[in-house]
């Protein structure tokens, strides 16, 4: 018996370890991209391109769920027109050719009826919708109930009714089609802090979890809609709530919440790596991209590395690898630009590595020494500004058009900020404010209607220098 157990142990170690002591890669079973952002949906060409990208990066799934496709959400009852259906059929064929699962999603929650004659009619229309997709080759389906809150932040959904609807749809489809996969859903309370009140589950989440078919895959976004990572412990808490391994809908690099005061979307690009996600076993992970399909591939490619082996994932190593693979000789310049545009944050969202950490550190040290009247070493920050200016010039001149068309306003803004940083640095050297700095800062502010980056790094340095030198009490300093 002892020898038997010794063999089992050795066999387990052999499975866990491969050459060089590396852990055997255990990919997340469902891993891919969810086109789930607000704003202009991708084109057929964009989607075909991202499906090809999925194949090349060993991502096995793509979810079709563009919020502003009317037939997906606001007018979900209506069948797709013939031309749109034909386009969808071609896209399903592209996915099949690439061995990527095409997951068709519907978001009916805005006005779905659950009971009575209207409820029966809506169920019939949902089945009609999904049947039409089955006929063109779709075998994976999702029904989403996210973003149903009113202006006061309340929703009026019934978890039991939703569960019963989902269960009924699944039973209908899988009863008639033996090759249909289990449904995927996103609840109305789809992040942890919205599922609980104090230490208790909210009624909606409790009712949904207790009544939902255990085979249905549930996706959630973490502690918040857009949050600073998910720990193994946090994932385990949600698994316990739903009585299954839940999947993750990760809202990075999506930037549809990066808004200007007048409502312009996508003003900041999320160009960092996927980071701070669980190493624990999970059933699915989907990354929600930006409208900018080409630049989304920076983050998505790091996400693919993560999803194929969460245990060994190193975000810095992955990010550098991806930049080198995607941009070749332009990678050093692209890295400098991307460093200033990776952290996304507003009043309710926070995700992504801090922007330009080395720049921020050099700026902080310089201004700290200024305030303490210490010796001023301008070299570290001067080097960073030199790099910014050089990178902006190289990328504006040499970046391929497919990328430049998605980031030209941000690159031009990057150059403005670098120029203003240069004037700010020279102002500190002179010990007095150069009048040009405020003019340059106003130009930057005017262009923030379409391009934002480095808010807490390079742009902040401009504001900090103006504040330091604009005070009447400040006198001329010498190096």
N, C-alpha and C positions, 0 to 999 in steps of 0.2 A: 504493500500500500504506500509506503514511504517513497519508493522509487517512482510509483505512479504519479504522486504529487510533485516530485522533483521534475519529472518530464513535463508536466503541465506548466510548471513555473518557467522552465527553460523555453518551452514553446511560446508562452506568453511574451517572454523577453525577446524572443526572436521576431515575433510579430511587431512588438513595440519599437524595436531598434533595427536600423539598417546600417549600411556601411558608414563608418566614421562616427557612429553613436547618434546619428540624427534621428529625431522622432519621425515615425512613419506619418506621412501626410494623411489626414482624415478630413476630406472636404465636407463643407456643409451640404446636405443633400440637395436642397433647392437653393440656388445661388444665381443672382443675376441683377438685371436692371428693371426698375419700374418707372415707366414714363407716366409720372403722377403729379407733375407740376401744373401750376396755374400759368396762364399766358398762352401765347401762340403755340399750338401743338407742333411737333416735328412733322416733316414731310415724309413721304414714302421713302425717298432716298436717304434721309437721315435715319429712319428706322432700319432699313436694309443694312446701312453702314454699321449701326450699333449692334445688330444681330451678328454680322460678320465679326465685329470686335469681340462679342461674347464668345464666339467659337475660338478665336485666336487666343483668348485669355482664360479658357476653360471655365467660363460661366455658362450654365446650362438652361437659363430661363430669361424670358423677357415678358413683362406684364404690360399690356396695352391698357392704359388708364388715364389719358390726358384729360385734366379737369375741364378744359374749355372745348372739348369735342361735345357738341350738343347732344349727339346720339348716345354718348356715354353717360351723361349726367342729367342735364336740365330737360332734355326731351328723350329720355331713355326708352319710353314706350314705342317711339317711332322706329320702324325698320330702317336700316341703312339704305340710302338710295343705291340704285344699280351700279353707278360708277364707283361709289365708295366701297360697296361690297366687293366689286371686282378687284379694286386696289387691295383690300384686306385679304382676299384670296391669294393674290400674288405675294403678299407679305408672309402669309402662313406658309406658302411654298418655299420662300426664302429661308424661313426659320427651320423648316423640315430639312432642307438641303444642308443647312449648317448644324443640324442635330441640336437645335436650341428649342426648348419648349415655348410655344407661343401661348401665353395665358391671356385670355380675353376677359376684361373686367367691365362690370356695369355698376354704376353708383345711383341707385334708385331712391335713396333715402329722403330726398327733398320733399317728395309727395307720394311715397308708396302707401297704398292702403293694404291693411292686413286682414280685415274682417268684412263679412257680408258680401253682397254682390260685387261691390267695388274691389274688395279684396280678392275674390275669385277671378275677376277680370284682369287685375294686375298680375296675379300669378300666371294666368294664361299668356299675357303679353310678355312676361319675363321668359317663359319657356319658349315662346315663339322666337324671341330675340336670340336665345342661346341655341335653339335648334338651327336657326339660319347660320350661325357660326360653325356648328358641328358639320353642316353640309359643305362648308368650304375647307374643312380639315382641322378645325380647332378641337382639341381634346382636353384642354385645361381651362377652367373657368374660375372667376372670382367675382364676388359681390361685396362691394364696399359700402360702409355706413358712416364714414368719417365726415367731419366738418359740417355738422347739422345744427350748430348752435345759433340762437337768435342774437339780436343786437345786445341783449343783456348778458350774454354768455351762458344761457340755459338751453337745454334740449328737452324734447318731450317724447323721447323714444322709449319704447317698452322692450326690455331685454328678452322677455319670454316670447313676445310676438316675433321679434327679429329671429330668435333661435328657431322657432317653429317654421318660419318662412324659409330660412336657410336649409333646415333639415328636409323640408318638403321638396325644395328645388333639387337638393342632392339625391334624394330618394327617387325622384322622377327621372333625372338624367341617368343615374347609374343603373336604374332598373331597366331602362330601354337601351342604353349604350354601355356595353361591358368594358369599353376601352377609355372611358372618361375617368380622369383622376379625381381625388377628393377636392371639394370646393376650398377656396381660400377666401378669408374675410378679414376686414378691418372693422372693429367695433366702433360705435359712436364715442365711447370713452376709450380712446386708443392709446393713451399714455398713462403711466402709473398714477401720477398725482391727480388725475381726473377719475381714476377708478375707486379711490378711497376718500373717506372723510374721517380724519383722525386715524384711528386704528381699524375702522370698520369699512367693509366694502360698501359702495353705494348700491342702491337697489337695482339699478339697470345692470351693472356689471355682474352682480350676484345672480340675477335671474338669467342673464345670457349664459354665464358659465355653467350654471346648473342644468340648463336645458339643451345646450348645443351638442349636436352629434360629436362624439370624441374624435371622429376621423377628420373633421373639418379643421383646416389649418388657420390659426389665428395669428395675425401680424400686429405688432405694437411698435411704438417709436422710442421707448425708453421712459425715463421719469417725466420728461416733457415732450412737447411737439418736436422741438429741436434742442437737444441737450448735450452736455459735455461728457459723453461717453455712457456706457452701460457696463456695470460690473457683473461678475458671475452671480453674486448674491442677489442683485436686483433682478436678473433674468430668472433665477430660481423662485423668487417671490411671485412673479407673474405666472410662471409654470404652475405653481401651486394653486393660484387663483383659478386657472382654466382647466386644471387637471390634465395637462398635456404639455409637450414641448412646444412652446410658441415660437414663432419666427419674428424676425426684426425687419421693419421698414425703416431704413436709415436715411434721415433727411440731411444728407451731405453727399454731393456738392450742391444740391438744389439751392437756388438763390432767388426764388420768386417772392420771398418776403423782404428782400433787400430793396426797399422802396424809398423814393424821394418824397418830400412833402406834397408834391403835386401828383403823386401816384405812379411815377415811372417805375417799372420793375427792372430787376436784373442789373442794377447799377454797380454792384460789386461782384467780382468773379471769385468763386471758391476753387482755388488752385492747389490746395494742400492735399495731404495724404489722409486716408481713412485712419482713425486712431481711436484708442480707448474703448474697444469693443470686447465682448466676452471671449474667453478661451473655452468655456464650458460648451458641451454638446447642445446644438440647436437644430431645429428642423428646416429653417429657411433664413436667408438674408437677401434683401433687395435694396439696392442703392438708388435713391431718387436723384436724377441728374439735373443739371441746368438746362435751360433752353438752348444754350450754346453747346451743341453736340460734340464738336471737336475738342474743345477745351475741357469738357466734362471727362474726357478720357484719361486725363492725368489722375484724378481722384479715383475714377472707376477702375483703372488698371491696378492701383494700389489695393482697392477693395477686392479685386479678383485674387491677388496674392494672399490677402487675409482670408478670404472665403475658402481657398483651397488648402489652407493649413493655419487656422487661428492660433494654435499653440506656439508656433515658431515665428509668427509674424513680427517684423520689426519695421515700424512706420518710416523711420528715417532712411533705412536701407532700401525699402521698397520705393520710396519717393525718388531717391537719387537714381535708382535703376530705371524707373519708368520715364523720368525726364531724359535720361541718356538714350533710351530706346526710341522715344517718340520724337526727339528734337535733334539728335545727333550733334553736329558741330555747334548748333545754337543752344544746346543744353545749358552751358554755363550762364549765358545771358538770360535764358528763360527761367532758370532757377532764381536769379536775383529778382526778376520781376515777380515771379510766383511767391517768393518769400514775403512780399509786401501785400499779398492778396490771398490769404488763406483762412483768416479768422472771421467768422460770421457772428454778429451779435446785435441784438436789439433788446427791447424791454422784456421780451419773453423767450428769446432764443440765444443760445450760446453754444458754439461748436467750432472745432478746428484749432490747429496750433496757433499760438500768437504770431502776429505779423512781425517779421524782421527783428528777431530777438537781438542779434548782434548790433544792429543799428540802434535799437532802443537802449541797450546797455551803454554803448559809447556816448549817446546823447545824454543819458541820465548822468553818467560820470562827469561829463564835461560841464553840464549845468550845475551839478552839485559842487564841483570845484569852484565854479564861478561864484556861486552864492557864498562859499566859505573863504573866498579870496585866496585860494590855493593856486599853485602853478598850473597853468592851463596847457594840456597836451591835446592839440587839435588833430594830430595825425590819424588816430583811429577812425574818427568820424569823417575826416576828409577823404580817407581811403574808401569808405562806404559810399559817399556821395559820388566820387569818381566812378565807382562801379555802377551806380544807378544810371548816371548820365550815359556811360558807354553802352550799357545794356539796352537802354531805351533807344538809342540811335541805331544799334545793330538790329534790334528786332523790328523797328519801324521800316528799316531798309530791306531786311533779308527774310523776315518771317513769311512762310508761304501764305498765299491769299486765303486758304481755307481757315487758317488760324487768325490772320489779321482781320478778316471780316467780322470776327467775333470779339476782338479785343482792342481795336484801334483807338476808340475813345479812352479806354483805360491806359493804354500805352502813352498816349498823348498827355493824359493827366499825370502819369508817372514821371514824364519828362518835366512837366511844369513843377511838380513837387520837388524833383531833384534840383532844378534851377533855383527854386526858392530856398531850398536847404543850403545851397551854395552861398546865396546872399546872406542868409541867416548866420552861417558860419563866419563869413567875412565881417558881419556886423559885430559878432562877439570878439573877433580879433581886434577890431578897431575900437571896441568899447562903446560904440554908439549905433543907434538904429539907422540902417540905410533906408531912406524913404521909399526905395523900390520894393522893399519887402512887403509892405502892406498892400501895394498895388498887385504884386504877384499873388498874395494870399487871397485877394478879392477875385482874381482870375480863376484861381483854384475853386473857390466857393461857387462861382458862377457855373463852372463846368461839372459840379457835383450833381447836377440834374441828370447827368448821363454816365458819370464815372466816379466811383469812390474806391479808394484803397489806402492802406497804411495809416488808418485813422489814429492809432495809438503809437505810431512809430515816426515815420518820416514827416507826415503831416503835422503831428503833434509837436515836433521839434520847432517848426515854424511858429506855431502859436506860443510855445514856451519862450522862445527868444524874443518875440514881440512883447510879451508880458514882462520879461526880465529887463529889457532895455527901454521900455516905454514909460516906466515909472520915473517921475521927476527926481526922485532921490538917487537914481543911479548916476554915477559919474564915469568918466572915461577910464578904462582899464588898459594897462599895458601887459603884454605877454610876459 
